[in-house]
Amino acid sequence: MSTLDHPSVAKVAAALSEADQDAAAQGIRILPADARTAELAAAALGVEVGAIANSLVFRATFADAEVRALLALTSGAHRANTDTLAALVGATEVGRADPEFVKEHTGQAIGGVAPIGHPQRLLTLVDTALAGHPVVWAAAGHPKSVYPTTFDDLLAATSGTAADVSAAAEAGRPR
Protein backbone atom coordinates (compact mmCIF):
# COMPACT_ATOMS: atom_id res chain seq x y z
CA MET A 1 0.00 0.00 0.00
CA SER A 2 1.28 3.44 -0.93
CA THR A 3 1.46 5.99 1.87
CA LEU A 4 -1.01 8.14 -0.10
CA ASP A 5 -3.45 5.23 0.17
CA HIS A 6 -3.00 4.97 3.96
CA PRO A 7 -6.45 5.30 5.63
CA SER A 8 -5.34 8.20 7.86
CA VAL A 9 -3.90 10.13 4.90
CA ALA A 10 -7.12 9.52 2.94
CA LYS A 11 -9.15 10.87 5.89
CA VAL A 12 -6.98 13.99 6.02
CA ALA A 13 -7.38 14.54 2.25
CA ALA A 14 -11.17 14.14 2.58
CA ALA A 15 -11.28 16.52 5.56
CA LEU A 16 -9.27 19.10 3.61
CA SER A 17 -11.71 18.84 0.70
CA GLU A 18 -14.68 19.17 3.08
CA ALA A 19 -13.05 22.34 4.45
CA ASP A 20 -12.82 23.73 0.89
CA GLN A 21 -9.04 23.33 0.96
CA ASP A 22 -8.69 21.15 -2.14
CA ALA A 23 -5.34 22.68 -3.06
CA ALA A 24 -3.93 21.52 0.27
CA ALA A 25 -5.45 18.06 -0.22
CA GLN A 26 -3.85 17.81 -3.65
CA GLY A 27 -0.55 19.07 -2.22
CA ILE A 28 -0.06 16.15 0.19
CA ARG A 29 3.55 15.05 -0.14
CA ILE A 30 5.14 11.79 0.82
CA LEU A 31 8.62 12.26 2.23
CA PRO A 32 11.37 9.67 1.66
CA ALA A 33 11.62 8.93 5.40
CA ASP A 34 9.56 9.41 8.55
CA ALA A 35 9.55 13.01 9.77
CA ARG A 36 8.42 12.55 13.37
CA THR A 37 10.00 15.83 14.51
CA ALA A 38 9.81 19.39 13.23
CA GLU A 39 13.54 19.34 12.58
CA LEU A 40 13.30 16.23 10.38
CA ALA A 41 10.31 17.61 8.47
CA ALA A 42 12.00 20.98 7.93
CA ALA A 43 15.18 19.33 6.68
CA ALA A 44 13.24 17.08 4.29
CA LEU A 45 11.28 20.05 2.91
CA GLY A 46 14.13 22.58 2.91
CA VAL A 47 12.18 25.08 5.03
CA GLU A 48 12.68 26.84 8.36
CA VAL A 49 11.75 24.73 11.38
CA GLY A 50 9.35 27.50 12.44
CA ALA A 51 7.22 26.81 9.34
CA ILE A 52 6.41 23.32 10.58
CA ALA A 53 3.12 23.01 12.46
CA ASN A 54 3.63 20.43 15.18
CA SER A 55 0.38 18.68 16.09
CA LEU A 56 0.71 18.09 19.83
CA VAL A 57 -2.07 16.28 21.65
CA PHE A 58 -2.50 16.90 25.37
CA ARG A 59 -4.82 15.59 28.09
CA ALA A 60 -6.81 18.55 29.42
CA THR A 61 -8.57 18.04 32.75
CA PHE A 62 -11.33 20.41 33.72
CA ALA A 63 -12.85 21.36 37.10
CA ASP A 64 -15.71 18.88 36.65
CA ALA A 65 -13.09 16.08 36.18
CA GLU A 66 -13.87 15.86 32.47
CA VAL A 67 -10.81 14.90 30.42
CA ARG A 68 -10.64 16.11 26.82
CA ALA A 69 -8.08 15.93 24.08
CA LEU A 70 -6.46 19.29 23.38
CA LEU A 71 -4.65 19.79 20.09
CA ALA A 72 -1.97 22.49 20.07
CA LEU A 73 -0.67 23.32 16.60
CA THR A 74 2.68 24.72 17.55
CA SER A 75 5.47 26.28 15.50
CA GLY A 76 8.38 23.87 15.29
CA ALA A 77 10.63 26.69 16.48
CA HIS A 78 9.48 26.50 20.11
CA ARG A 79 7.62 24.51 22.75
CA ALA A 80 4.09 24.78 24.07
CA ASN A 81 3.75 25.81 27.71
CA THR A 82 1.27 23.53 29.47
CA ASP A 83 0.39 26.18 32.08
CA THR A 84 -0.45 28.57 29.26
CA LEU A 85 -2.48 25.92 27.45
CA ALA A 86 -4.47 25.24 30.63
CA ALA A 87 -5.16 28.94 31.15
CA LEU A 88 -6.21 29.40 27.51
CA VAL A 89 -8.81 26.61 27.59
CA GLY A 90 -9.91 26.92 31.22
CA ALA A 91 -8.51 23.55 32.27
CA THR A 92 -7.24 22.78 35.75
CA GLU A 93 -4.39 20.74 34.30
CA VAL A 94 -2.86 19.99 30.91
CA GLY A 95 -0.36 17.19 30.42
CA ARG A 96 1.14 15.10 27.65
CA ALA A 97 -1.03 12.35 26.24
CA ASP A 98 0.17 8.78 25.87
CA PRO A 99 0.13 7.07 22.43
CA GLU A 100 -3.14 5.23 23.16
CA PHE A 101 -4.93 8.47 24.10
CA VAL A 102 -3.63 10.16 20.95
CA LYS A 103 -4.74 7.27 18.72
CA GLU A 104 -8.15 7.09 20.41
CA HIS A 105 -8.88 10.79 19.88
CA THR A 106 -7.22 11.38 16.51
CA GLY A 107 -7.22 7.99 14.80
CA GLN A 108 -3.58 8.75 13.98
CA ALA A 109 -0.23 7.72 15.42
CA ILE A 110 2.14 10.11 17.17
CA GLY A 111 4.58 11.52 14.62
CA GLY A 112 1.93 11.80 11.92
CA VAL A 113 -0.98 13.50 13.67
CA ALA A 114 -2.66 15.94 11.32
CA PRO A 115 -4.61 19.03 12.37
CA ILE A 116 -7.77 17.44 10.93
CA GLY A 117 -9.24 14.10 9.89
CA HIS A 118 -10.05 12.96 13.43
CA PRO A 119 -13.12 10.97 14.51
CA GLN A 120 -14.46 14.10 16.24
CA ARG A 121 -13.45 17.76 16.17
CA LEU A 122 -10.84 18.47 18.85
CA LEU A 123 -10.45 21.50 21.08
CA THR A 124 -7.66 23.24 19.12
CA LEU A 125 -5.23 26.10 19.66
CA VAL A 126 -3.18 27.40 16.72
CA ASP A 127 0.14 29.04 17.55
CA THR A 128 0.25 32.68 16.41
CA ALA A 129 3.94 32.21 15.53
CA LEU A 130 2.78 30.22 12.48
CA ALA A 131 1.22 33.41 11.06
CA GLY A 132 4.74 34.66 10.32
CA HIS A 133 5.19 32.06 7.58
CA PRO A 134 3.39 32.37 4.22
CA VAL A 135 3.40 28.57 3.90
CA VAL A 136 3.10 26.25 6.88
CA TRP A 137 3.65 22.50 6.65
CA ALA A 138 1.49 20.11 8.68
CA ALA A 139 1.43 16.34 9.06
CA ALA A 140 -1.12 14.55 6.90
CA GLY A 141 -1.95 11.51 9.04
CA HIS A 142 1.24 9.46 8.61
CA PRO A 143 4.86 10.11 9.71
CA LYS A 144 5.97 10.41 6.05
CA SER A 145 3.12 12.66 4.89
CA VAL A 146 2.83 16.46 5.02
CA TYR A 147 0.80 19.13 3.29
CA PRO A 148 1.21 22.86 2.69
CA THR A 149 -1.27 25.22 4.28
CA THR A 150 -1.47 28.64 5.89
CA PHE A 151 -2.12 29.94 9.38
CA ASP A 152 -5.56 31.19 8.33
CA ASP A 153 -6.45 27.87 6.70
CA LEU A 154 -5.38 25.98 9.84
CA LEU A 155 -7.71 28.18 11.89
CA ALA A 156 -10.57 27.66 9.44
CA ALA A 157 -10.17 23.90 8.99
CA THR A 158 -9.84 23.16 12.71
CA SER A 159 -12.22 25.82 14.07
CA GLY A 160 -9.22 26.55 16.27
CA THR A 161 -8.36 29.55 18.37
CA ALA A 162 -5.27 31.64 17.61
CA ALA A 163 -3.02 31.82 20.69
CA ASP A 164 0.54 32.34 21.84
CA VAL A 165 0.95 28.79 23.11
CA SER A 166 4.57 29.16 24.19
CA ALA A 167 4.16 32.18 26.44
CA ALA A 168 4.69 31.69 30.14
CA ALA A 169 1.34 31.73 31.92
CA GLU A 170 2.81 33.88 34.69
CA ALA A 171 6.03 35.84 34.91
CA GLY A 172 8.87 33.73 36.23
CA ARG A 173 7.23 30.38 35.45
CA PRO A 174 9.38 27.84 33.58
CA ARG A 175 8.64 27.34 29.90
CORQUI-V18242 format. One record per pair of residues at least 24 apart in sequence whose ideal C-beta (glycine too) atoms are under 10 Angstrom apart, sorted by the first residue. I is the first residue (numbers start at 1). GAP is how many residues later the second one is. Records with the same first field share a line. If there is no record, write none. Layout:
I: GAP + GAP
This chain:
2: 28
3: 25 + 26 + 27 + 28 + 109 + 137 + 138 + 139 + 140 + 141 + 142
4: 24 + 25 + 26 + 136 + 138 + 140 + 141
6: 24 + 102 + 106 + 134 + 135 + 136 + 138 + 139
7: 100 + 101 + 110 + 134 + 135
8: 98 + 99 + 100 + 101 + 104 + 105 + 106 + 109 + 110 + 131 + 132 + 133 + 134 + 137
9: 99 + 103 + 105 + 108 + 130 + 131 + 132 + 133 + 135 + 136 + 138
10: 107 + 130 + 131
11: 95 + 96 + 97 + 103 + 105 + 106 + 107 + 108 + 129 + 130
12: 95 + 96 + 100 + 101 + 102 + 103 + 104 + 105 + 106 + 126 + 127 + 128 + 129 + 130 + 133 + 135
13: 101 + 103 + 104 + 127 + 128 + 132 + 134
14: 102 + 103
15: 99 + 100 + 101 + 102 + 103 + 125 + 126 + 142 + 143
16: 98 + 99 + 100 + 101 + 124 + 131 + 133 + 137 + 141
18: 98 + 99 + 139
19: 96 + 97 + 134 + 137 + 138 + 139 + 140
20: 133 + 136 + 137
21: 95 + 126 + 128 + 129 + 132 + 133 + 135 + 136
23: 124 + 125 + 126 + 130
24: 92 + 114 + 116 + 123 + 124 + 125 + 126 + 129 + 130 + 133
25: 115 + 122
26: 121
27: 108 + 110 + 113 + 119 + 120 + 121 + 122
28: 86 + 112 + 113 + 114 + 117 + 118 + 119 + 120
29: 108 + 111 + 115 + 116 + 117 + 118 + 119
30: 110 + 112 + 114 + 115 + 116
31: 111 + 112 + 113 + 114 + 115
32: 112
33: 110 + 111
34: 77 + 78 + 108 + 109 + 110 + 111
35: 76 + 77 + 102 + 104 + 107 + 108 + 109 + 110 + 111
36: 73 + 74 + 75 + 76 + 103 + 107 + 108
37: 39 + 74 + 106
38: 36 + 37 + 38 + 39 + 40 + 99
39: 37
40: 36 + 71 + 103
41: 35 + 96 + 97 + 98 + 102 + 103 + 105
42: 34 + 35 + 95
44: 93 + 100 + 102
45: 90 + 92 + 101 + 103
47: 29 + 86 + 88 + 89 + 90 + 101
48: 27 + 28 + 29 + 84 + 85
49: 26 + 27 + 28 + 29
50: 25 + 26 + 27 + 28 + 77 + 79 + 80 + 82 + 83 + 86
51: 24 + 25 + 26 + 78 + 79 + 81 + 82 + 83 + 84 + 85 + 86 + 97
52: 24 + 25 + 78 + 81 + 84 + 85 + 86 + 87 + 94
53: 61 + 62 + 73 + 74 + 76 + 77 + 80 + 83 + 84 + 85 + 86 + 93 + 94 + 96 + 98 + 101
54: 24 + 25 + 26 + 59 + 73 + 76 + 84 + 85
55: 47 + 51 + 53 + 55 + 56 + 57 + 58 + 59 + 60 + 61 + 67 + 69 + 83 + 84 + 86 + 103
56: 24 + 26 + 29 + 40 + 41 + 46 + 54 + 57 + 69 + 71 + 109
57: 39 + 40 + 41 + 42 + 44 + 45 + 46 + 47 + 48 + 49 + 51 + 53 + 56 + 61 + 65
58: 24 + 27 + 28 + 31 + 33 + 35 + 36 + 37 + 38 + 39 + 43 + 44 + 65 + 67
59: 32 + 34 + 35 + 36 + 37 + 38 + 39 + 42 + 43 + 46
60: 25 + 26 + 28 + 29 + 30 + 31 + 32 + 33 + 34 + 35 + 37 + 63
61: 25 + 30 + 31 + 32 + 33 + 34
62: 24 + 27 + 28 + 29 + 30 + 31
63: 27 + 28 + 29
64: 28
65: 27
66: 25
67: 24 + 26 + 30 + 34
68: 37 + 54 + 55
69: 28 + 32 + 33 + 35 + 36 + 37 + 49 + 51 + 53 + 54 + 55
70: 24 + 25 + 27 + 35 + 52 + 53 + 54 + 55
71: 26 + 31 + 34 + 35 + 42 + 43 + 44 + 45 + 47 + 50 + 51 + 52 + 53 + 54 + 55 + 87 + 89
72: 51 + 52 + 53 + 54 + 55 + 88 + 91 + 93 + 94
73: 40 + 41 + 42 + 51 + 52 + 53 + 54 + 57 + 63 + 65 + 76 + 78 + 81 + 82 + 85 + 87 + 89 + 90 + 92
74: 51 + 52 + 53 + 55 + 56 + 91 + 92
75: 51 + 52 + 53 + 54 + 55 + 56 + 57 + 58 + 61 + 76 + 90 + 91
76: 51 + 53 + 54 + 60 + 61
77: 50 + 52 + 53 + 55 + 56 + 89
78: 49 + 51 + 86 + 87 + 88 + 89 + 97
79: 86 + 87 + 96
80: 45 + 47 + 83 + 85 + 86 + 87 + 95
81: 83 + 84 + 85 + 86 + 87 + 88 + 92 + 93 + 94
82: 83 + 87 + 93
83: 84 + 85 + 86 + 87 + 90 + 91 + 92
84: 41 + 79 + 80 + 81 + 82 + 83 + 84 + 85 + 86 + 89 + 91
85: 40 + 78 + 80 + 81 + 84
86: 83
87: 76 + 80 + 82 + 83
88: 35 + 37 + 73 + 75 + 76 + 77 + 79 + 81
89: 34 + 35 + 36 + 72 + 74
91: 32
106: 35
107: 34
108: 31 + 32 + 33 + 34 + 35
109: 32 + 33 + 34
110: 33
111: 28 + 31 + 32 + 33
112: 27 + 28 + 29 + 30 + 31 + 32 + 33 + 34
113: 25 + 26 + 27 + 28 + 29 + 30
114: 24 + 25 + 26 + 27 + 28 + 31 + 32 + 33 + 43 + 44
115: 24 + 25 + 32 + 34 + 38 + 39 + 40 + 42 + 43 + 45
116: 24 + 25 + 33 + 38 + 41 + 42 + 43 + 44
117: 24 + 40
118: 40
121: 37 + 38 + 39
122: 36 + 37 + 38
123: 35 + 36 + 37 + 38
124: 30 + 31 + 33 + 34 + 35 + 36 + 37 + 39
125: 33 + 35 + 36 + 37 + 38 + 39 + 40
126: 25 + 26 + 28 + 29 + 30 + 31 + 32 + 34 + 35 + 36 + 37 + 39
127: 24 + 27 + 33 + 35 + 36 + 37 + 38 + 39
128: 34 + 35 + 36 + 37 + 38 + 39
129: 35 + 36 + 37
130: 24 + 25 + 32 + 35
131: 24 + 31
